[in-house]
Amino acid sequence: MLNNHFSRKVCIIGAGPAGLLLANILQQNNIPCIVVEKCSREEVFARARAGLIDHKAVSILKQYGLADRLLKEGKPHGKCEFRSPEYSFVLEYSKMCEGRTHYTYPQQELLVDLIQKFQEAGGEIRFSTKGLVIKNSYPAQVSCYDEIKQSTIVIDCDFIAGCDGFHGIARKSIPEEAVDIYYKNYNFSWLAITAAAPPSTEHIIYAIHPYGFAGHMLRNEKISRYYLQISLDDSVDNWPDERVWSELHVRLAKDGWSLTEGKITDKQVLRMRSYVSNPIQYKHLFLAGDAAHILTPSGGKGMNLAIQDAEVLGKLMVNYYLISHNDSILQQYSAIRLPEIWQTQEFSHSLLHMVNIDEQNSENDRFMKQLQQSKISQLMSLKTFAADFSRKYVGSLSDSNQLEMAC
């Protein structure tokens, strides 16, 4: 068995959007880095994930020359619809945000682009790495077993970027006493469905129904994504394809509109939860994406927030290596990112309660329903409320003075 021991400036754990964007930023600035990923290349590309990329994330990807195929093959969207058995209205949020739009582009395709750009420039990714161990001292160190090369690798580095998700080793390696953990578990789940079915709509649909929320999301011309609110203790086994389509037809119903069915290719239960770590760094380890925070799928903000994390961390590292050589610049990462993380959490939480029903069947149900209807009414009739919602939904560029001052 070979034992490979080498050095890089930065070791990135996780080949998701955050890790791969950070890798590209460092590579473009000639900062030696390596990406280690526990899954195989095929597994990375096979995972059905997010597909709604907001304006801010697209702008970041464009800045680093990583959005060419996204802009060519992705579809811009500037509208979403809210419907129920009593009403239906379309929010043209792009018109309220100077023409800014989302792009529908599957995360798997974005990963293809990011990996291709990184490797074409000489970047190194080790897929299928197991038994990862982090040493968070100086020099920092990551060791793991490379199943492809059948050898143990040991990587000395200045810094480690933990982009390996909520269940990854990076987050778990931080001592409990070093962080404050904030979390929220919701009393319902979503059934996420991917089907080989052309979209039945030109814009995203959020359906508010007495049986629970239903969503029709967009992917491409041949594939659609749907969500159904289900009970907390429900499982995929209780949802054969026939029941899925029947429930979607009921909850998404609208006069003059029909739902196109297709072969269901994936079903999974999403437990609704929110999570934030404070800080999102410890010694030589920095967290980004789901390792730092978990959002509900409501509003499609998870991948977009991960991209923003990676951009900020990348800029701080570039400043450290090429300009300041002072690690105090990196210590500002948490202070810069956490306000935006909490703002995004608030938006996702608010939208979740705007479209889902309370599963507790408590005395407060009627009260909560009135609050829900009030928000929808404000969205329909108050321009200031609709404009603020639209800005947060589309991901308008926020004030970056804090990052500029840091760099």
C-alpha positions in Angstrom: 0.0 0.0 0.0 1.4 3.4 -1.0 1.4 6.3 1.4 1.3 9.7 -0.4 2.2 12.7 1.8 2.1 16.1 0.1 1.2 19.8 0.7 -1.3 22.3 -0.7 -2.2 25.7 0.5 -5.9 24.8 0.9 -7.6 21.4 1.2 -11.3 21.5 0.2 -13.5 18.7 1.5 -16.5 18.1 -0.7 -17.2 18.4 -4.4 -20.5 20.3 -4.3 -21.2 23.8 -5.5 -19.4 25.5 -2.6 -16.3 23.4 -2.7 -16.0 23.5 -6.5 -16.6 27.2 -6.8 -14.0 27.8 -4.1 -11.6 25.5 -5.9 -12.0 27.4 -9.2 -11.5 30.8 -7.5 -8.3 29.6 -5.8 -7.1 27.9 -9.0 -7.7 31.1 -11.1 -5.5 33.0 -8.6 -2.7 30.3 -8.7 -3.3 29.3 -5.1 -2.5 25.5 -4.9 -5.5 23.5 -3.6 -7.0 20.1 -3.8 -10.6 18.8 -3.5 -11.3 15.5 -1.8 -14.8 13.9 -2.2 -16.1 10.8 -0.5 -18.4 9.9 -3.4 -17.4 8.6 -6.8 -17.6 11.0 -9.8 -20.7 9.0 -11.0 -22.4 9.4 -7.7 -21.7 13.1 -7.6 -23.4 13.6 -11.0 -26.3 11.3 -10.2 -27.6 13.1 -7.2 -30.9 14.9 -7.9 -30.6 18.3 -6.2 -31.5 21.9 -6.6 -32.2 23.5 -9.9 -33.1 27.1 -9.2 -30.1 29.5 -9.4 -30.8 33.0 -8.3 -29.6 36.3 -9.7 -26.8 36.8 -7.2 -25.4 33.3 -7.7 -25.5 33.7 -11.5 -23.6 37.0 -11.2 -21.0 35.3 -9.1 -20.5 32.4 -11.5 -20.3 34.9 -14.5 -17.6 36.8 -12.7 -15.4 33.8 -12.7 -16.2 32.6 -16.2 -18.2 29.7 -14.9 -21.7 30.4 -16.3 -21.3 30.0 -20.1 -23.3 26.8 -20.4 -25.8 27.9 -17.7 -26.6 31.0 -19.6 -26.8 29.1 -22.9 -28.9 26.1 -21.8 -30.6 27.3 -18.6 -33.9 29.0 -18.8 -34.5 32.5 -17.2 -37.6 32.9 -15.1 -39.1 36.0 -13.7 -42.5 34.8 -12.5 -44.0 32.5 -9.9 -47.7 31.6 -9.2 -49.6 31.2 -6.0 -52.8 29.3 -6.3 -55.4 27.7 -4.0 -59.0 26.5 -4.5 -60.2 30.1 -4.0 -57.7 32.2 -6.0 -54.7 32.2 -8.3 -52.3 35.0 -9.1 -48.9 35.3 -10.8 -46.2 37.4 -9.2 -44.0 39.0 -11.9 -41.1 39.5 -9.6 -38.5 40.2 -12.3 -40.4 43.4 -13.2 -40.0 44.6 -9.6 -36.3 43.9 -9.6 -35.0 45.7 -12.7 -35.3 42.6 -14.9 -33.4 40.3 -12.7 -34.3 36.6 -13.0 -33.7 33.1 -11.8 -32.2 30.5 -14.1 -33.4 26.9 -14.0 -30.4 24.7 -14.4 -29.9 21.4 -12.6 -27.2 21.3 -9.9 -25.8 18.2 -11.5 -25.1 20.2 -14.7 -23.5 23.0 -12.8 -21.2 20.5 -11.1 -20.2 19.2 -14.5 -19.3 22.7 -15.5 -17.3 23.5 -12.3 -15.4 20.2 -12.4 -14.5 20.6 -16.1 -13.2 24.2 -15.7 -11.2 23.2 -12.6 -9.6 20.1 -14.1 -8.9 21.8 -17.5 -6.9 24.4 -15.6 -4.9 21.6 -13.8 -7.0 21.3 -10.7 -6.9 18.1 -8.7 -10.0 16.2 -7.4 -9.7 13.0 -5.5 -13.1 11.1 -5.7 -14.0 8.0 -3.7 -12.0 9.0 -0.6 -12.9 7.2 2.6 -12.1 7.4 6.3 -11.3 11.1 6.3 -9.5 12.5 9.3 -8.9 16.2 10.1 -6.1 17.6 12.1 -6.9 21.2 12.9 -3.5 22.6 14.0 -0.6 24.2 12.1 0.0 22.9 9.6 -3.5 21.6 9.2 -3.8 18.1 7.8 -6.3 16.0 6.0 -5.8 12.2 5.6 -8.0 9.7 3.8 -7.9 6.5 1.8 -8.1 7.0 -2.0 -10.1 4.0 -3.2 -9.3 4.7 -6.9 -5.5 4.7 -6.4 -5.7 2.3 -3.5 -3.5 4.4 -1.2 -3.6 6.5 1.9 -3.0 10.2 1.2 -2.0 12.8 3.8 -2.4 16.4 2.8 -0.6 19.2 4.8 -2.2 22.6 4.3 -2.6 26.1 5.7 -6.4 25.9 5.7 -9.2 23.4 5.3 -12.5 24.3 3.7 -15.3 22.1 5.0 -17.8 21.9 2.1 -19.0 18.4 2.8 -22.5 19.0 4.0 -24.4 18.7 7.2 -23.5 15.0 7.7 -19.8 15.6 6.7 -16.7 15.2 8.9 -15.8 18.9 8.8 -18.7 20.2 10.8 -18.5 17.3 13.3 -14.7 17.9 13.9 -15.4 21.2 15.6 -15.7 20.8 19.4 -19.2 21.4 20.7 -18.1 24.1 23.1 -16.6 26.1 20.3 -19.8 26.9 18.5 -23.4 27.9 19.2 -25.9 25.7 17.3 -29.3 27.1 16.2 -31.8 24.7 14.7 -35.5 24.4 14.0 -37.4 21.2 13.2 -40.8 21.6 11.5 -43.8 19.4 12.1 -44.3 18.2 8.5 -42.2 16.9 5.7 -42.1 17.2 1.9 -42.2 14.4 -0.6 -39.9 15.4 -3.4 -40.7 13.9 -6.8 -38.6 14.0 -10.0 -40.4 12.8 -13.2 -39.6 12.5 -16.9 -42.4 14.8 -17.7 -42.4 18.0 -19.6 -43.3 21.0 -17.4 -47.0 21.8 -17.3 -46.3 25.5 -16.6 -43.9 28.2 -17.7 -43.3 29.4 -14.1 -43.0 27.8 -10.7 -46.3 27.1 -8.9 -46.9 27.2 -5.2 -50.2 25.6 -4.4 -51.9 26.2 -1.0 -54.5 23.5 -0.4 -56.4 22.2 2.6 -54.6 18.8 2.1 -51.3 20.5 2.2 -48.8 22.3 0.0 -47.9 21.2 -3.5 -45.2 22.7 -5.7 -44.5 22.4 -9.4 -40.8 23.3 -10.0 -38.9 23.6 -13.2 -35.9 21.7 -14.4 -35.8 21.5 -18.2 -38.0 20.6 -21.2 -38.1 16.9 -20.4 -37.9 16.8 -16.6 -40.0 18.3 -13.8 -39.7 18.4 -10.0 -42.7 18.4 -7.7 -43.2 18.7 -3.9 -46.1 17.4 -1.7 -46.4 18.3 1.9 -46.8 15.1 3.9 -47.0 14.2 7.6 -43.8 14.1 9.6 -43.9 10.3 10.1 -44.8 9.5 6.5 -42.5 7.5 4.2 -41.9 7.0 0.5 -43.4 3.5 0.8 -46.8 5.1 1.4 -46.7 6.9 -1.9 -46.9 4.7 -5.0 -46.8 6.6 -8.3 -50.6 6.5 -8.7 -51.2 8.2 -5.4 -48.5 10.8 -6.1 -50.1 11.8 -9.4 -53.6 11.8 -7.9 -52.6 14.1 -5.1 -50.7 16.5 -7.4 -53.8 16.7 -9.7 -56.0 17.6 -6.7 -53.7 20.1 -5.0 -52.5 21.8 -8.2 -56.0 21.9 -9.7 -57.0 25.1 -11.6 -59.8 25.7 -14.1 -58.4 25.5 -17.7 -55.1 24.0 -16.5 -53.9 20.4 -16.7 -51.0 18.5 -15.3 -48.8 16.4 -17.6 -47.7 13.1 -16.1 -44.6 11.1 -16.8 -42.4 8.3 -15.5 -41.4 9.1 -11.9 -37.6 8.6 -11.6 -37.0 9.6 -8.0 -39.0 10.0 -4.8 -37.6 11.0 -1.4 -38.8 12.4 1.8 -37.3 15.8 2.8 -37.4 16.5 6.6 -38.0 20.2 7.0 -35.3 21.6 9.2 -33.2 24.7 9.6 -29.7 24.9 11.1 -27.0 27.6 11.6 -23.6 27.2 13.2 -22.0 30.3 14.9 -19.2 30.8 14.1 -18.7 29.0 10.8 -15.0 28.7 11.3 -12.7 27.2 13.9 -8.9 27.6 13.9 -7.8 26.6 10.4 -11.1 25.2 9.3 -13.8 27.2 7.5 -17.3 25.9 6.8 -19.4 26.6 3.7 -22.7 25.5 2.3 -24.7 22.8 4.2 -21.8 22.3 6.6 -22.4 25.8 7.9 -26.2 26.1 7.5 -29.2 24.1 6.5 -32.3 25.7 5.0 -35.6 24.3 4.1 -36.1 23.8 0.3 -38.6 26.6 0.4 -37.4 29.4 -2.0 -34.6 27.2 -3.3 -31.9 29.1 -1.4 -29.6 26.3 -0.2 -27.3 26.1 -3.3 -27.4 29.8 -3.8 -26.3 30.5 -0.3 -23.5 28.0 -0.6 -22.2 29.8 -3.8 -22.2 33.0 -1.8 -20.2 31.4 1.0 -17.6 30.1 -1.4 -17.2 33.5 -3.1 -16.7 35.3 0.1 -14.3 32.7 1.5 -12.4 32.6 -1.9 -12.0 36.4 -1.9 -10.7 36.4 1.7 -8.2 33.7 0.9 -7.0 35.4 -2.3 -6.5 38.6 -0.2 -4.6 36.6 2.4 -2.3 34.9 -0.1 -1.8 37.7 -2.7 -2.2 40.9 -0.7 -2.3 41.1 3.0 -0.6 37.9 4.3 -2.4 38.6 7.5 -4.8 35.9 8.7 -6.9 38.5 10.6 -8.6 39.0 7.2 -9.8 35.4 7.3 -11.1 35.7 10.8 -13.8 38.1 9.5 -15.5 35.3 7.4 -18.2 34.5 10.0 -18.9 38.1 10.7 -19.4 38.8 7.0 -21.5 35.7 6.2 -23.8 35.2 9.2 -26.0 38.3 8.7 -26.8 37.2 5.2 -27.3 33.6 6.3 -29.9 34.7 8.9 -31.7 37.0 6.4 -32.0 34.1 4.0 -33.1 31.8 6.8 -35.9 34.3 7.7 -37.0 34.4 4.0 -37.1 30.6 3.6 -38.9 30.2 7.0 -41.5 32.9 6.0 -42.2 31.4 2.6 -42.5 27.9 4.1 -45.3 29.1 6.4 -46.9 31.1 3.7 -47.6 28.0 1.6 -47.8 25.1 4.1 -50.5 24.2 6.5 -49.9 23.5 10.2 -49.8 19.7 10.8 -50.5 19.9 14.6 -54.3 20.3 14.2 -54.2 22.5 17.2 -56.5 25.3 18.4 -54.1 27.7 16.6 -54.8 26.3 13.2 -57.5 28.9 12.3 -55.3 31.7 13.6 -52.3 30.5 11.6 -54.5 30.2 8.5 -55.5 33.8 8.8 -51.9 34.9 9.1 -51.2 32.9 5.9 -54.0 34.5 4.0 -52.9 38.0 5.2 -49.4 37.5 3.8 -50.9 36.3 0.4 -53.2 39.3 0.4 -50.3 41.6 1.0 -48.3 40.0 -1.7 -51.2 40.5 -4.1 -52.1 44.1 -3.2 -49.2 45.9 -1.5 -46.5 46.9 -3.9 -43.9 47.5 -1.2 -44.5 44.1 0.3 -44.4 42.4 -3.1 -41.2 44.4 -4.0 -39.4 43.3 -0.9 -40.5 39.7 -1.4 -39.4 39.8 -5.0 -35.9 41.2 -4.1 -35.3 38.5 -1.6 -36.7 35.8 -3.8 -34.7 36.6 -6.9 -31.5 37.2 -5.0 -30.8 40.8 -5.7 -27.3 41.8 -5.0 -26.9 43.0 -1.4 -24.6 45.6 0.0 -21.1 44.2 -0.1 -19.4 47.1 1.7 -18.4 44.8 4.6 -16.5 42.4 2.3 -15.0 45.3 0.4 -13.7 46.8 3.6 -12.3 43.5 4.7 -10.5 43.0 1.4 
